[in-house]
């Protein structure tokens, strides 16, 4: 259950449109929403006053446009470094989901360009919904692709997808990518997705709620195949388990391999043609 949502509203991009779509879902309608806008420090008091006033108007418009329940919304205007403030406020409100824009920058470029979403993705252990800025049209959530494996975070992703669709007509596309380094013999039959134990268990769970589903067990590099399927199946939302694998001692430091795009989560968030919800299970 998603009880608290942090909407990081920069005033540009697709995050507000994404939130409008989410609010069509009964699962999200029950959640409390904190709309956050961060004003970076300015060189003069006049500039700071102007930016502060602009931020206040932006937040007021966001709350009004989304028609949020006044008893379940909190508008927060803060000064500081956006990436740090998003993390701080997410912790303060104990957010069950962070909705944030993403430019889809890759690796070292994301670091050098001071990407807020990349920083939050790296250092937060909370579920995140990454929405690329103006690179695709936000559509009502009717078709969800869930990338599955044995992890608890993937199981959490399936649970969220089912809760999104159980009261909403739609379809689940359940994917368990299989790495196959050897070329398949020409006469060998392709594996049956319904025999895959991970997909079989997910299908049984979806069937309990009478949600239509498709099972796919593609071979090849997981990130590439997942992104290809998201495009081929014209999915509205991709959900991927993203375990926090960093040791406790490194929680305050970015993991360079993941920052440079070495993880499946990072590959998918950059290349997928739709919004991506990364689910995580805190230790």
C-alpha positions in Angstrom: 0.0 0.0 0.0 1.3 3.4 -1.0 0.3 5.8 1.8 2.5 8.8 1.2 3.8 10.2 -2.1 6.4 12.9 -2.6 5.9 14.8 -5.8 9.1 16.6 -6.7 7.8 19.4 -8.8 10.4 21.4 -10.7 7.9 23.2 -12.8 9.0 21.6 -16.1 8.6 18.1 -17.6 6.0 15.5 -17.1 5.7 14.9 -13.4 2.4 16.8 -12.9 0.9 14.9 -15.9 2.1 11.6 -14.4 0.5 12.5 -11.1 -2.8 13.3 -12.8 -2.7 9.8 -14.3 -1.9 8.2 -11.0 -4.8 9.9 -9.3 -7.1 8.0 -11.6 -6.2 4.9 -9.7 -8.0 4.0 -6.4 -4.7 2.8 -4.9 -3.3 6.3 -5.3 -6.4 8.2 -4.4 -6.1 7.0 -0.9 -2.6 8.3 -0.5 -1.4 11.6 1.1 0.6 13.8 -1.3 3.4 16.2 -0.5 4.1 18.5 -3.4 7.7 19.8 -3.1 9.4 22.6 -5.0 13.0 23.5 -4.2 14.4 27.0 -4.7 18.2 27.0 -5.3 20.2 29.5 -3.4 20.5 32.9 -5.2 23.3 35.5 -5.3 21.1 38.4 -4.2 18.1 38.8 -1.8 16.1 40.3 -4.7 16.6 37.2 -6.8 15.8 35.0 -3.8 12.6 36.8 -3.1 11.6 36.5 -6.8 12.3 32.8 -7.0 10.6 32.2 -3.7 7.4 33.9 -4.9 7.6 32.0 -8.2 7.9 28.7 -6.4 4.9 29.5 -4.2 2.8 30.3 -7.2 4.0 27.1 -9.0 3.0 24.9 -6.0 -0.4 26.6 -5.6 -1.1 25.9 -9.3 0.1 22.3 -9.0 -2.2 21.6 -6.0 -5.1 23.4 -7.8 -4.6 21.7 -11.2 -4.4 18.2 -9.5 -7.6 18.9 -7.5 -6.0 17.2 -4.5 -8.0 16.6 -1.4 -7.1 19.5 1.0 -7.0 17.0 3.9 -4.4 14.8 2.1 -2.1 17.4 0.5 0.9 19.3 1.8 2.7 21.9 -0.2 6.4 22.3 0.8 8.7 25.1 -0.5 12.3 24.8 0.5 15.6 26.5 -0.3 18.7 24.5 -1.0 20.3 22.0 -3.3 17.4 20.2 -5.0 18.9 16.7 -4.9 19.6 17.0 -1.2 16.3 18.5 -0.3 14.3 15.8 -2.2 16.1 13.1 -0.1 15.6 15.1 3.1 11.9 15.6 2.6 11.3 12.0 1.5 12.8 10.9 4.8 10.9 13.5 6.8 7.5 12.3 5.5 8.5 8.7 5.2 7.5 8.6 1.5 6.3 5.3 0.1 6.9 6.6 -3.4 8.9 9.5 -4.9 7.6 10.9 -8.2 10.4 12.7 -10.0 11.4 14.0 -13.4 14.4 12.6 -15.3 16.4 13.8 -18.2 17.5 10.2 -18.9 21.2 11.2 -18.7 23.7 8.5 -18.9 26.6 7.6 -16.6 29.3 10.3 -16.2 27.2 12.9 -18.0 24.5 12.5 -15.3 27.1 13.2 -12.7 28.7 16.2 -14.4 25.3 17.7 -15.2 24.3 17.4 -11.6 21.2 15.2 -12.3 18.8 15.3 -9.4 17.0 12.1 -10.3 20.3 10.2 -10.7 21.5 11.4 -7.3 18.2 10.4 -5.6 18.1 7.1 -7.5 21.5 6.3 -6.2 21.2 7.4 -2.6 17.5 6.7 -1.7 16.2 3.3 -0.7 12.6 4.3 -1.4 10.5 3.4 -4.4 10.8 5.9 -7.2 8.7 6.7 -10.3 11.0 8.2 -12.9 9.3 10.3 -15.6 11.4 11.5 -18.5 11.1 15.2 -19.4 8.9 15.6 -22.5 10.2 12.5 -24.3 6.9 10.6 -24.4 3.2 11.1 -23.9 1.9 10.2 -20.4 -1.1 7.9 -20.9 -3.7 6.4 -18.5 -2.2 3.3 -16.9 -3.9 0.3 -18.7 -0.9 -1.8 -19.6 1.9 -2.5 -17.1 5.0 -4.4 -17.8 6.5 -6.0 -14.6 10.1 -7.3 -14.9 10.4 -10.2 -12.5 13.2 -12.2 -10.8 13.5 -13.9 -7.4 14.1 -10.7 -5.4 11.7 -9.3 -2.8 11.7 -6.0 -4.6 10.4 -7.6 -7.8 7.7 -9.3 -5.8 6.8 -5.9 -4.3 6.6 -4.5 -7.9 4.1 -7.3 -8.9 2.0 -6.5 -5.8 1.9 -2.8 -6.7 1.0 -3.6 -10.3 -1.9 -5.8 -9.2 -3.1 -3.2 -6.8 -3.0 -0.6 -9.6 -5.1 -2.8 -12.0 -7.4 -4.7 -9.7 -10.0 -1.9 -9.7 -9.0 -0.6 -13.1 -9.4 -2.4 -16.4 -6.0 -3.2 -17.8 -3.4 -5.9 -18.6 -0.2 -7.2 -17.0 2.8 -8.1 -19.1 4.9 -10.4 -16.9 8.5 -10.7 -18.1 11.3 -12.9 -16.8 14.4 -12.3 -19.0 16.7 -15.4 -19.5 20.3 -14.8 -20.3 21.4 -17.3 -23.0 25.0 -17.0 -24.1 24.8 -19.9 -26.5 23.1 -19.7 -29.8 19.9 -21.8 -29.9 20.0 -24.8 -32.3 17.8 -24.2 -35.3 15.5 -27.1 -34.5 15.3 -26.4 -30.7 11.8 -25.4 -29.4 11.7 -22.0 -27.6 11.1 -22.3 -23.9 7.4 -22.2 -22.7 7.0 -19.0 -20.5 4.1 -20.8 -18.6 6.6 -23.4 -17.4 8.9 -20.7 -15.9 8.4 -21.0 -12.1 8.8 -17.3 -11.6 6.3 -16.4 -14.3 4.0 -19.2 -13.2 3.8 -17.9 -9.6 3.2 -14.3 -10.9 0.4 -15.5 -13.2 -1.3 -17.3 -10.3 -1.2 -14.1 -8.3 -2.7 -12.1 -11.2 -5.3 -14.8 -11.8 -6.5 -14.4 -8.2 -7.7 -10.9 -9.1 -8.9 -11.9 -12.6 -6.4 -9.5 -14.2 -5.6 -10.4 -17.8 -1.9 -11.1 -18.3 0.7 -12.2 -20.9 3.8 -14.2 -20.0 7.1 -13.5 -21.8 10.5 -15.2 -21.2 12.8 -13.4 -23.6 16.4 -14.5 -24.1 19.3 -12.1 -24.3 20.5 -9.1 -22.3 17.9 -8.3 -19.7 18.0 -4.5 -20.0 17.8 -4.4 -23.8 15.0 -7.0 -24.0 12.9 -5.3 -21.3 13.2 -2.0 -23.0 12.4 -3.5 -26.4 9.3 -5.2 -25.0 8.1 -2.0 -23.4 8.2 -0.4 -26.8 6.7 -3.4 -28.7 3.9 -3.9 -26.3 3.2 -0.1 -26.0 3.2 -0.2 -22.2 2.1 2.7 -20.1 4.3 1.9 -17.1 7.3 -0.4 -16.5 7.9 -1.7 -13.0 11.2 -3.1 -12.0 12.6 -4.3 -8.7 15.7 -2.4 -7.8 17.4 -3.8 -4.8 19.7 -1.6 -2.8 22.9 -3.6 -2.9 25.3 -1.1 -1.3 26.8 -2.0 2.2 25.6 0.2 5.1 29.0 1.9 5.4 28.6 3.3 1.8 25.0 4.6 2.2 26.3 8.2 2.1 28.5 7.7 -0.9 27.5 7.1 -4.6 28.4 3.7 -6.0 30.4 4.6 -9.1 29.5 1.4 -11.0 25.8 2.1 -10.7 26.3 5.9 -11.3 28.0 5.0 -14.6 25.1 2.9 -15.7 26.4 -0.6 -14.8 23.1 -1.8 -13.2 20.0 -3.2 -14.8 17.9 -0.5 -13.1 20.1 2.3 -14.5 20.0 0.9 -18.0 16.2 0.6 -17.9 15.6 4.1 -16.4 17.7 5.6 -19.2 16.5 3.7 -22.3 12.9 2.6 -21.6 10.2 4.5 -23.7 7.8 5.0 -20.8 7.7 5.9 -17.1 9.6 3.5 -14.8 8.7 2.6 -11.2 11.7 1.2 -9.4 10.5 -0.7 -6.3 12.8 -1.2 -3.3 12.7 -3.0 0.0 14.5 -1.2 2.8 16.7 -3.4 4.9 
